[in-house]
Amino acid sequence: MLKFCMLIICCAVFASCQYGTDRLNTVMDDPIRILEDPLTVEHKQDMADLEKRYLNKEITYAEYLEQKQKLEDEYTKQVQKRENWIE
């Protein structure tokens, strides 16, 4: 029984050491990522994807402006929601 408990504890320690190592490695490679806001990073990525679609002529300029405005409105709404929650 003691050996079984020790085995379970060792497995738990090993699993906890492996959890999140990908995130740790990316932070180790680029430490400034700790300071980045995930919401802002996601918004910038969405905007870049939209711009790429426009430049590849997958959407028209009118569609680009419409989708850009939707992304901006959604981002503003999320920021306001977060600020209200913080207050």
N, C-alpha and C positions, 0 to 999 in steps of 0.2 A: 504494500500500500504506500509506503514511504517513497519507494522508487517511482511509482506511478505519479504521485504528487510532484516529485522533483521533475519528472519528464514533462508534465503539464506546465509547470512554472518555466522551465527552459524554453518550451515551445512558445509560450506567451511572451517571454522576453525577446526571443528571436523575431517573432512577428511584429512586436512593437518597434524594434530597431529598424525593420524594413519598411514600416509604414511611413509614407511621405518622403521617401528618399528622392523621388523625382523632383518634388518641389524644392527640397534642400539643395539638390545639385544645380537647379536653375538659379537659385538665389546665390549660391556660391560662385557661379560663373558670372553673374551680373547682380551685384549687391544692391544696386539702386532699385531693383524690382520690389524690395520690401516697402519702399516709400510710394509705389504706384497705387493708385486707386483702381480696383478692378472694374468699377463701373465706367470710369473714364477710358480705361484701356479698351474695354469692349466697345464703347461708343466710337472711339477712334478707328477701331478695326472695322466696324460696320460702315462707317463713312468711307474708309479706304476701299472696301469691297464695292460699295455703291459707285464710287468714282471710277473704279476699274471697269465695272460693267458699262458705264457710260462711255468711257474711252474706247472700249472694245466694240462700241456701237451695238450693244445688246438691248439698250433702251434709248428712248429719245430724250432730248433735253428737257421737255416738259415733264416726262416721267421721272427724270433725274431730280428735278426741282421738287416735285411732289413728294417723292420718297425721302429726299433730304429733309424736307420740312417735317414729315412724319417722324423721322429719326430724332430730329432736334426737339420736337414736342415731347416725344416719349422720354428722352434723356432729361429734359427740364422737369417733367413730371416726377421722374424717379429721384432726381436731386431734391426737389421740394419735399417729397415724401420722406426722404432720409433726414433732411433738416428739421422737419416737423417732429419726427420721431426723436431726434437728439434733444430738442427743446423739451 
